[in-house]
């Protein structure tokens, strides 16, 4: 089977790596891929969705997998389906669960799915009145897509008001901040829970934990993610069952009731407060870097799983995962997340990689002589596998010790909550 992967980051590289090991996969195309993805397949420089669908038809692509949120919220699935192509991901209407935080919060409220108290507004005075009713800290979110950076955790009311003002005025996040969501801060621990859905049924994947803050010790600004691990001992079977019953199942059912059946990956950002799960956010695709950890543990055929969901029938599908632990540590460029960094050559020591330690490439391009350059914000993910989280983490950090590029930065405490 020929497969097309839409995207260019570490998530898409990780999916490609998993597909490469699947005997049912004949050829992989990336649109547009990165400087390293040509090790796995062929990069295709096509951005227009109609043109890309025609390419899929011409090249006998039997399955398309969409990595990122932007193509999904812009309707790539609808275009491909209109041409009778099988594509893994939600249609445009269903992708509103991520595309609009206001839609998501109102959806949760309408269907009584647990979440924090909130308002959504485009009025600064209304925002201030609500802020004044909340305990500190306070969460302020831009409504639209902000590449994982549109959430401000304000430490006091004045900071929350300033964040709301900057968003609504367009200073922060431009059009994405024309409407905002303000909500109470929930005190607990976060989990990343993913479910593969065919629109009716779903399969819950091993629970992950992400690390959003830039710096060790959960300090610094929020980022797209500085590392993740799976499985986490913080998620008991009882808690996982609660999340499935109270959040995932009613969401899938409610999307059907809204005439927007959800197929693809539903990501639930969960806050656990005194043993009870609350919905922080939905994403409509795999998280990054959680995807890297999950694909590292997937034993059964990824093609069978994604194809069954895309076709709307998971009844015969399997999702089997290794008993091992996986820890992924993001290595970022010098100026991330504040501004772009100059491209720098990457070197990885010979024989540094093996079945328990390998590199997932993300923000990389090819230099004039074919060398890999660190050119993006999050450059790569050092993946470690092991029989325990401690062993997996050690393998990841040992690998980082064998990677070099000027200005590289990374956290030194990924998976710390599991090891406390």
C-alpha positions in Angstrom: 0.0 0.0 0.0 1.3 3.5 -0.9 0.8 6.0 1.9 0.8 9.8 1.9 1.7 11.7 5.2 0.8 15.3 5.3 3.2 17.4 7.4 6.9 18.0 8.0 7.6 17.7 11.7 8.7 15.1 14.2 5.2 13.7 14.5 5.1 13.0 10.8 8.6 11.6 10.7 7.7 9.2 13.6 4.6 8.1 11.8 6.7 7.5 8.7 9.2 5.5 10.7 6.4 3.3 12.1 5.0 2.8 8.6 8.4 1.9 7.2 8.5 -1.1 9.5 5.0 -2.2 8.4 5.2 -5.0 5.8 2.0 -3.7 4.3 3.6 -0.4 3.4 5.1 -0.2 -0.1 6.0 3.5 -0.5 5.7 6.6 1.7 5.2 10.1 0.3 5.6 13.2 2.5 3.9 16.5 1.8 6.2 18.2 2.3 8.4 16.4 4.7 11.7 17.6 6.1 15.4 17.3 5.4 15.6 13.8 6.9 12.3 12.3 5.8 13.7 11.3 2.4 15.4 8.5 4.4 12.0 7.0 4.8 10.2 8.0 1.6 9.8 10.7 -1.0 9.1 14.4 -0.3 6.5 16.1 -2.4 6.4 19.9 -2.7 2.7 20.3 -3.1 0.7 22.5 -0.7 -2.6 22.9 -2.5 -5.1 20.3 -1.2 -6.8 19.8 -4.6 -3.5 19.3 -6.3 -2.3 17.0 -3.5 -5.5 14.9 -3.9 -4.8 14.5 -7.6 -1.3 13.5 -6.8 -2.6 10.8 -4.5 -4.9 9.5 -7.2 -2.1 9.5 -9.8 0.3 7.7 -7.5 -2.2 5.0 -6.3 -2.1 6.3 -2.7 -4.5 4.1 -0.7 -4.2 5.9 2.6 -3.5 9.5 3.5 -2.6 10.4 7.1 -2.8 14.1 8.2 -0.3 15.1 10.9 -1.1 18.7 11.8 -4.1 20.7 12.8 -3.9 23.4 10.1 -4.8 21.2 7.1 -7.6 19.5 9.1 -9.2 22.8 10.1 -8.9 24.1 6.5 -10.8 21.0 5.1 -8.2 18.7 3.5 -10.3 15.7 4.6 -13.4 17.0 2.9 -11.5 17.6 -0.4 -9.9 14.1 -0.4 -13.2 12.3 0.5 -14.9 14.2 -2.3 -12.5 12.4 -4.7 -13.2 9.0 -3.0 -9.8 8.9 -1.3 -9.3 7.3 2.1 -7.9 9.8 4.5 -7.2 9.5 8.3 -8.4 12.6 10.2 -11.6 14.5 11.0 -13.6 16.6 8.5 -13.5 20.4 8.7 -16.7 20.6 10.9 -15.3 18.0 13.4 -11.9 19.7 13.4 -13.6 22.7 15.1 -12.9 20.9 18.4 -9.3 22.2 18.0 -9.8 25.0 15.6 -11.9 27.1 18.0 -11.4 27.0 21.7 -14.7 28.8 22.1 -16.5 26.1 20.1 -14.8 23.5 22.2 -15.7 25.0 25.6 -19.3 25.6 24.5 -19.5 22.0 23.2 -18.2 20.7 26.6 -20.7 22.8 28.5 -23.6 21.8 26.2 -23.0 18.1 26.7 -22.0 18.3 30.4 -18.5 17.0 29.8 -16.3 17.9 32.8 -14.2 21.1 32.2 -13.1 24.3 34.1 -15.5 27.2 34.6 -15.1 29.7 31.8 -16.4 32.5 29.5 -15.7 33.1 25.9 -15.9 36.7 24.7 -14.6 39.5 22.4 -15.4 42.2 25.0 -12.6 43.4 27.2 -15.0 44.8 29.9 -16.8 41.4 30.1 -13.4 39.7 30.3 -12.4 42.0 33.2 -15.6 41.3 35.1 -15.1 37.5 34.9 -11.4 37.8 35.7 -12.3 39.6 38.9 -14.4 36.6 40.0 -11.6 34.1 39.7 -8.9 32.9 42.0 -5.3 33.4 40.9 -3.6 32.1 38.7 -6.0 32.6 35.7 -5.9 30.9 32.3 -6.4 33.1 29.2 -6.6 31.4 25.7 -6.8 32.8 22.2 -9.7 31.2 20.4 -7.9 30.2 17.2 -4.8 28.2 16.3 -1.5 29.4 17.7 0.8 26.5 17.1 0.5 25.4 20.8 1.4 28.9 22.1 -2.0 30.5 22.6 -2.4 29.8 26.3 -1.3 32.2 29.0 -1.3 31.2 32.6 -1.5 34.6 34.3 -0.2 34.7 37.9 -2.5 37.5 38.9 -5.6 39.4 37.8 -3.6 42.3 36.3 -1.5 39.9 34.2 -4.7 38.2 33.1 -6.3 41.5 32.1 -3.2 42.5 30.1 -3.1 39.1 28.3 -6.8 39.5 27.4 -6.2 43.1 26.2 -3.2 42.1 24.1 -5.2 39.2 22.5 -8.3 41.2 21.7 -6.4 44.2 20.3 -4.4 41.9 17.9 -1.0 42.5 19.6 -0.9 38.9 20.5 -1.7 36.1 18.0 -3.4 38.5 15.5 -6.7 37.1 14.2 -6.5 34.0 16.4 -7.1 36.2 19.4 -10.1 38.1 18.1 -12.2 36.0 20.6 -10.8 34.7 23.8 -11.6 32.1 26.4 -10.9 32.9 30.1 -11.1 30.0 32.6 -10.4 29.1 36.1 -7.0 27.4 36.8 -7.3 23.8 37.8 -4.7 22.5 40.3 -3.6 18.9 39.6 -1.5 17.0 37.1 -1.9 16.8 33.3 -2.2 13.8 31.1 -2.4 13.4 27.4 -5.0 10.8 26.4 -5.4 9.7 22.7 -8.3 7.8 21.2 -8.5 6.5 17.6 -12.1 6.8 16.4 -14.0 5.6 13.4 -16.9 8.0 14.1 -18.8 5.6 16.3 -16.3 3.4 18.2 -12.9 4.2 19.6 -9.7 2.7 21.0 -7.8 4.4 23.8 -4.0 4.4 23.4 -1.5 4.2 26.3 -1.6 7.4 28.4 1.2 9.9 27.9 2.4 12.9 29.8 3.8 16.0 28.0 6.1 18.7 29.2 5.0 22.1 27.8 7.3 24.5 29.6 10.6 25.4 28.0 12.9 24.9 31.0 13.8 22.2 33.5 11.6 22.4 36.6 8.5 23.5 34.5 9.8 27.0 34.2 9.8 29.4 31.3 7.2 30.0 28.6 4.8 27.4 27.2 6.1 25.7 24.0 4.8 23.1 21.5 6.2 20.5 23.8 9.7 19.8 25.2 9.3 16.1 25.8 6.9 13.3 26.5 6.8 9.7 27.8 4.4 6.7 27.8 3.1 4.8 29.6 2.6 6.9 32.8 2.1 5.4 36.2 0.0 8.5 37.1 -2.9 7.0 35.0 -4.4 4.0 36.8 -6.8 1.8 34.9 -9.6 3.2 37.0 -8.7 6.8 36.0 -8.3 5.8 32.3 -11.7 4.2 32.4 -13.2 7.4 33.9 -11.7 9.4 31.1 -13.1 7.1 28.5 -16.5 7.0 30.0 -16.9 10.7 31.0 -15.0 12.5 28.3 -14.2 10.4 25.2 -17.4 8.4 24.8 -19.8 11.3 25.2 -17.6 13.5 22.9 -17.8 10.9 20.1 -21.5 10.5 20.7 -22.1 14.2 20.8 -20.2 14.9 17.6 -22.6 12.4 15.9 -25.5 14.3 17.4 -24.0 17.5 15.9 -23.9 15.8 12.5 -20.1 16.0 12.6 -18.9 12.4 13.2 -15.3 12.4 14.4 -12.9 10.1 12.7 -9.1 10.1 13.3 -7.3 10.9 16.5 -9.0 12.7 19.4 -6.4 14.1 21.8 -7.8 14.9 25.2 -5.7 17.2 27.4 -6.7 16.1 30.8 -6.2 17.8 34.2 -6.7 15.4 37.1 -7.9 17.1 40.3 -8.3 14.9 43.4 -8.6 11.8 41.2 -11.2 13.3 38.9 -10.5 14.1 35.2 -11.4 17.5 33.6 -11.0 18.4 30.0 -8.4 21.2 29.4 -8.5 21.0 25.6 -9.1 18.8 22.6 -6.7 18.4 19.6 -7.8 16.6 16.5 -4.5 14.9 15.7 -1.6 13.3 17.4 0.3 15.5 19.9 3.9 16.2 19.2 6.0 14.8 20.9 3.5 12.3 22.3 3.2 10.8 18.9 6.9 9.9 18.9 6.4 8.0 22.2 3.3 6.2 21.1 4.6 5.1 17.7 7.8 3.8 19.5 5.6 1.4 21.5 3.2 0.4 18.7 3.6 -3.3 17.8 0.6 -4.0 15.6 0.2 -2.7 12.1 -0.2 1.1 12.0 -1.6 0.8 8.5 -4.4 -1.6 9.6 -5.3 0.7 12.5 -5.4 4.0 10.6 -7.0 2.5 7.5 -9.8 0.9 9.6 -10.6 4.2 11.3 -10.5 6.1 8.1 -12.9 3.6 6.5 -15.3 4.0 9.5 -15.0 0.5 11.0 -12.7 -0.3 13.9 -14.5 -3.6 14.7 -11.7 -5.8 13.4 -8.8 -3.5 14.2 -6.0 -4.2 16.7 -3.9 -1.7 18.6 -1.1 -3.7 20.4 1.6 -1.9 22.3 4.9 -3.0 23.8 5.2 -3.4 27.5 8.3 -1.2 27.4 8.4 2.5 28.3 9.3 5.3 25.9 10.8 8.7 26.7 11.2 11.4 24.1 13.3 14.4 24.8 13.0 17.4 22.4 16.2 19.1 21.4 15.5 22.7 20.3 17.4 25.5 18.6 19.1 28.3 20.5 16.4 30.9 20.2 13.3 28.7 20.6 10.5 29.7 21.2 11.3 33.4 21.0 12.6 33.8 17.4 14.2 31.8 14.6 17.8 30.6 14.9 20.4 30.5 12.2 20.8 27.0 10.6 23.5 24.9 12.2 25.1 21.6 11.1 24.0 18.5 13.1 26.4 15.7 14.0 25.3 12.4 15.5 28.1 10.1 16.6 28.5 6.9 14.6 26.7 3.9 16.1 24.9 6.2 18.6 21.6 4.8 17.5 20.1 1.4 18.1 16.7 -0.2 18.7 16.5 1.4 22.2 17.8 4.9 21.3 17.2 6.7 18.0 16.6 10.1 16.6 13.3 11.5 15.3 14.0 14.5 13.0 11.7 17.5 13.0 13.0 21.0 12.2 15.8 20.0 9.8 16.8 20.9 6.3 19.5 19.7 4.0 22.6 21.8 3.4 24.4 22.3 0.1 26.5 19.2 0.6 23.6 17.0 1.8 24.4 17.5 5.5 21.5 18.0 8.0 21.0 21.4 9.4 19.1 22.4 12.5 16.8 25.0 10.9 13.5 24.9 12.9 12.5 25.6 16.5 12.2 22.0 17.7 15.0 20.3 15.8 14.7 16.7 16.8 13.5 14.2 19.5 15.9 11.8 21.2 13.9 8.6 21.8 14.7 6.2 24.5 13.1 2.8 25.1 13.5 0.6 28.1 11.9 -1.9 30.4 11.3 0.9 32.9 10.8 4.7 32.5 14.1 5.2 34.3 15.9 3.0 31.8 14.1 4.6 28.8 15.0 8.1 30.0 18.7 7.1 30.5 18.8 5.8 26.9 17.3 9.1 25.6 19.8 11.3 27.5 22.7 9.1 26.6 21.8 9.6 23.0 21.6 13.4 23.4 25.2 13.2 24.7 26.2 12.0 21.2 24.3 14.7 19.3 25.8 18.1 18.6 24.8 21.4 17.0 25.5 24.9 18.0 23.0 26.4 20.5 21.1 23.1 21.2 18.9 23.3 24.3 16.8 20.6 26.1 15.2 19.9 29.4 17.0 17.6 31.8 13.9 16.3 33.7 11.6 14.7 31.2 9.4 12.1 33.0 10.3 13.6 36.4 6.7 13.2 37.7 6.8 9.5 37.0 10.1 9.0 38.8 9.4 11.1 41.9 
